[in-house]
């Protein structure tokens, strides 16, 4: 029989992926590399909970895509296999950015159903969670993931205060808190009210950016689990690692592998080539931007769009245009500018204007086209 002329081609029901789920952002890898020290520090802080005492509080910090969430999730899974006397709940603060919605999540994690939507007072919500803890004699460990979002909404101090002072109102309630921050510019403890600082006193666990060899190592592991053998050469993988190292965010690399795999499939190719990676990078390099935008309210998106269309103009012009669109006043405008600045979406710098004193100039931190395209 003649050789199959389509030897290097995929037939329509084949895939380069062995398990595409491996390249999803929320996938928890079976082997978690290059974070032994951080995992040890976290284990040390949480160990008292397994013995039935209140654990130490922890601040976990480091840039995005450095393994913080994965470390917490792996530890929570481990505690779950060791004891049923500890309840672990991770709250995504990008989605739950107020004290009330954080506690709604905790209610859901405690009772396995959502609190009544008719709206129950915070005091009652909190009381039911604490009473259940005391009644079952369980220790609660709360991970506030992306806690920086609570700070942007000025909800962080109240939220932590309620969690850390729970035992005063409900004797026997044992709650420990892990706060996870991806904003390197935010000094978590410094930004909290003094009433919270005095009871918080956290252990500090830092997650630095992965270096190039570590990135190759971690991505190679994903490739082995996610792609069929021989789909991506070592050279192409190292190219992916170089692009990932440039961004400092491992998630860029994981997303890049997935998109490059999809590009190879579009060509019906059994292998991922360098060109597939280059084409994918245009989208993958904006993974943080896309993620930040998805968490913005309509008003916040509106202001970002106004800034994009008035890029580099005086703040006054931006405010006029924003006010026209939303009819909102200067105070709200100013709050949103600060939030967009803290999120790293814009740079709000004070500049000296001739004869007019100081004025804020607002400019985008990303390419204008990339921002507008993702706002549509």
N, C-alpha and C positions, 0 to 999 in steps of 0.2 A: 504494500500500500504506500502511496506517495506520502511524503511528510506533510503534516497539516500546515498550510500556508499561514494560518492565523495563530501560530505557536505562541507568540508573545502577546496575544490579545485575550481580553476577558470575554467569555460568552455572557449573554445578558443576565444570567442568573448567578454569575460568580461575583466575588468581591475581593478587594485587596485586604479587607478587614477580617480579622479572626474574631475580634470583639470590639465594636466601635465604642461601646460604653466606657472603655478604658481612657478615651480621649475627651470625656466630658469633664467639665470643671468641678463637679461635685463628687467625682469618683474618689473613693478612699483607697489608695494603693495598698496592696498586701504587704509589700516591703517598703518601709519608710526610711529613706537613707539620709545620712549627713545631718541628722538632728538629734543625735544621741544625748548630747549635753542638755539641750532644751527639754527633751523628754524626761530626763532624769530630774531636772529642777521642778517640772510640773508634777511628776510622781511624788516627789518629796513633799510638795505643798498640799497635795490631795490625800496623802496617806492617812492622816488622822481621821478622815471621813469614813474610811473602810473599818476603822476601829470604833466608829460611832461618835467621834468628837467633831467639833466644827473644824473644817480645813482652813489652811492659810489662804488669804486672798492673794490673787496674782494679777499683775499687769503683763500681758503678752504683747510685745510691740515689734514692729519691723515693717518694711515696705510691702506692698501687695505681692502675692505670689511667692512667698518665702516659706510656706508650710505651716503657718500658724493655725489655721482652721483644721487642717488634717491632723496636726499633733493633738489638738483638743478632742477631736472626734475619736481618734484611735484610743486615747486614754479613757474617754467616756465608755467606749465599747468594752475596754478591758475591765473597768470597774463593774460594769454590768454583768460580766461573766463571773466576777469574784463574789459579789454580794447583792442581795436584793434590798439591803437596808439603806442604800444610797440612791437618791433620784437625781439624774443628771439631765439638764435641759439647756439646749443651745438656742439662743434667740438671735435672729438676724436683725440687727438694729437699722440696717439700710431700709428694711421693710417696716420694722416696728420702731419708729423714732420718737415715741413719747412714752412716759412712764406708764400710762394707762394701757397702751398696746403691748408693752413689754409684759405687764402683769396678766394681760389677757392670754398671752402665749404660755405663761407659767401656769395659769389656771388650766389651760388646755392640756399641758403636759402632766398636770397633777390628776385631773379627773378624766382624761381621755375624751372629753367633749368640750366644745367651745362655750364660753360664758353666754348667757342669754343676750340676744342682740338688742333687746329693748333698752340695754344700757343699765348696768348695775353700778352703784357708786364705787369709787376706788377703794374706799374703806372696807366695803363689804367683800369686794373681789379679793383684796389682800387678806382679810380676815379668814375667808374660807380656805385659802391656800395654806395659811399658817396653822390653822386649827387641824387641818388634815395631816400636816407634817407632824404635829405634836401627837395627835391621836395614833398615827402609825409608827411613831418613834423613828422617823427616817431623817437622814441628813440630806439637804438639798444643795446641789452644786449648780449654780447658774453661770453659763458662759454668755457674756454679752459680746457677740461677734460684731466687728465693725462698730465698736462703741463710739467712734468719732462722730457718727451721725447723731447720737444723743447729745453730744456737745454742740453740734451745729444748730440744734433746735433748743439749746439751753435746757435740756431735760436730764442731763447726766447726774447732777448733784441730787436732785429729788429722787431719782430712781435708785441710786446707790444708797442714799440715806434710808429709804424704806427697807431695802434688803438687809442692810447692815445693822439696823436698829430693831429688826423684827422681834428679837428675843426679849426686848424690854417690855413690849406690849403683850407678847405671847411667850411666856416663860417655857423653855424646853424646845423652842424653835431653833434649829441649827441650820444656818445658811452660810455657804461660802460663795465667793464671787470671783470669776475669772473675767477680766475685761481684755478684749482683744482689739488693738488699734492698728490700722494700716496707714495712719497719717503721721509721717515722721516729724512733722512740724508741731504736733500736739504733745504737750507735756501733761499727761493725764492727771497725775496727782496735783500738780500745780494749779490746774484749771478748776479743780473741785473746791466747793465751799469749805471753810475751815471746820465746820461742824462734821463734814464727811471725812476730811483728812484725818481727824483725830481718831476715827474708828477704823479707817480703811487699812493703812499701813501695809501695802502689798509687797510681796516678793516681785522682783523684776526679772522677766525672762525675755531676752532679746533674740530675734531671728534675723541674722544678716542676709544680704543678697547672696544667692548661690554663685560660686565662681564657675568658670567655663568647664573644667573637668567634672565638677559635681553635676552640672547641667547635662553634660553628655551621658554621664552615668545614670541619672534619673530618667532621662528621655529614652535611653537604650532599653531600660526596663519596661517602659510603656510600649515601646516598639515590639518587644518580644511578646508581650501579652496581647497587644492590640492588632498587630498586622500579621499576615502569614509570613513564613520564612522567605527571605530574599526580596521582599517588597522594597526595602529602602537600603541603599548602600551606606557603608560607614562614612564615606565622604559627604554624602547628602545629609546624613544625620549631624555631622559636625558643622555643616553649614547652618542647619536649623539651630544648633546650639549657639553658634556665633551671633545669629540674629536675636536669640533669646537673651544672651548675655548683655547685648547692647541695651535692651530694654530693662534688664534687671528683674524681669517678672517671668517666673517659670510658666505661668498660665499662657503667656504668648506662645511659648514653645509647644505646649500641649495642643493649643488651638491650631497652631501652624501645622502640626502633624496631621490632625484630623482633616483640615481643609485641603492640604496637599494630597492626602489620600483620596478625597472626593474628586479633586482635579484629575488625578490619574485615572479614576474610574470614568470620568467624563470622556477621556481619550480612549477608553476601553483598554488601558494599559495595565499590565501586571506589576509594573514597577513605578515607584515614585521618583521622578527626576528633579534635578535642581530647578528647572523651569516651573514645575508644579509648586515648588516652595516659594519661588519668587512671586508667582501670581497670587499665592495665598497670603503672602506677607502684607499686601495692601490692606487686607481686612483684619488680619490677626494683630497687627501692630496697634490697632485701635480698640483692643478688647477692653482696656480700662475705661476709655472714653465711653464706649457703648454701655458698660456696666454703670458708670456714674450717671449717664443720662437716663437710664431706665428707672433710677430711683428718684428723679425729680418730679415735682408736681407740675401741673399745667402752667401755673403762674411763673414758676422758676424756669421752665423751658421757654416761656414767652420772653422773659428778660434776656436769657442767653441768646435767643434768636435776634432780639433787638441789638444786643452788643455785637453780634456777628455782622449785622448789616451796617452798624456804625463803627466798625473796627477802628480803634485808635483815636476816635473823636473825643471831645470833652464830655465829662460825665453829665453835664447839664443837658446836652443834646440827647443823650441816652435816656435820661430820666423823663424828658418831655415825651419821647416816643413811647416809652414804657407806660407812662401815665395815660396817654391817649388810647393805648391798646387795652389796658386793664382797669383804668379808673382808680388805681390804687395810689396811696399817698407815699410821701417821701420816706417815712419810717420803715414801712414794709419793703420798699425798694432797697433801702440801705441794708436791711437784714439779709435780703436775698443776695445782694452784691457780696456781703461778707461770707455767706455760705458758699457761693460759687467760687470765691477766692480760696476758701479753705479746702474745697474739693479739688483744687488745682485745675479747674476748668477755665478760669480767667486769671489775669494778673491785674490787681487793682493797685496802682502805684500813685503816690502823691507826687505831683510835679509842680515846679514853680512856673506860674504863668506871668508873663511880663505885665507889671502894673496891676495884677489882679490877686496877688497872693497865691496861696497854694490851692491846687485843684486836683481831683482824682482823675487819672486817665485809665480807662478800662480797655484791656485788649485780651483777645483769646489766647489760650495756652496751646491750642491745637490749630491745625490748618483750617481755615474758614470753610472750605468746601466739605471737609470731613465732618465738621460739626453740623452744618446745615443739612447735609445728606442724611445724617442720623436723626435729626430732629423731625424730619418729614414723616 
